[in-house]
């Protein structure tokens, strides 16, 4: 609507800052079956959920800017189009740099 410029960026290593605690998996399976939700149980350094792991390197890469047009009353199709463009550029940026940072076999999952 306002004609913003978005800079495409991705940080490698961010998803590795915390570990899921698999010992809680049986509890989470029971919770999801019984109540329809799970408890997000995770740990970073010293098994503390507040401190990210210190053995993980973070690398942020920047892509080209995506210049959005000024649209006074954007339609759902306009929003969907520019969202798809953003996702396409983000996926291309990830594919271009993933081998450089040890993500060669890891697929980018956007949900």
N, C-alpha and C positions, 0 to 999 in steps of 0.2 A: 504494500500500500504506500509506503513512504520512500521507495527507491533506495533502500540501503545497499551497501556493498558488504558482501560476506567474504571473509578470508577463510579458505578451506585449510583446516589443520587437523593433524592426527598425532597423538602421543603414544609411541610404542613403549610398552612396559607397564602402562597404567593398570591393565587388567591382572597383572601379576603382583601387585602391591600387597594383596591379602590372599590368604588361603581359606578355602572352605574346610570346615571341620567335618570330615567324613564319619567320625564317631557319632555324630548327631543324626546321621541319615535315617536310621530306623525310627527315631522320634519324628522326624519330618515326614516320613512316609505315612506314619500313623495320623499325624495332624492333618495332612492333606486329604486323607481318606475320610476322616471323622468330621473335620471342620472346614475343609477347602482352602487352607492356607498353610504356609510353612514359616518357620522362624529363620531369618537370615543369620546364621551363625558362622562367623569368620574370625580370623586372627591375623595379625601382622607380626611385628617384632615382639619377641618374648610372649607370644600367644595373646597379646593385648589387642583388642579390636580398635583401639584409638591410634595406635602407632603403625604406620605402614612399614613394610619390610625395608631394611636398609641395604640388602644385597641385590636389589633390583635397580637397574639403570633406566632412567626415563629419557627418551629422545623424541622431541617434537619436530615434525616436519611441516612446512607451510607450502600450500599449493597456490595456484593462481586465484585471483579475486573473482568472485562471481557478482557481477553488477546487476542488481534487480531493478526492473523498471518501476517508475512511479505509476501506480494504478489506483485511481481514486476509489473505486469499489471493486476490489478483486473478487472474482468468482471462485468457486471450489476448484474448477478446472485450472485457473491461473495458479492457485496455491499448489495444486498437485503437480503442475508442470515445473514450477521452480523448485519444489521439493525434490522431484525426480532428478533435476539438473544437479542439485547440491549432492544428492546421494551418488550420482554417477561420477562426479568429480572427486568425492571422498574415496570411492572405491578405486578409482584410477590412481590417486595419491598413495593409497595403501599398497596397491599392487606394485607401484614403482619402487617403493622403499622397503618392502617387507623382508626381502632377502638380506639387505644391508644390516638389519637389526635382529636377525635370528628368527624371523617369523616366516621363513620360507614355505613351510607346510601348513601354516595356520591360515584358516579362511576367516575373512571379516564377516561377522554376523551382525546384521542390522535388522532390528525388529521394531 
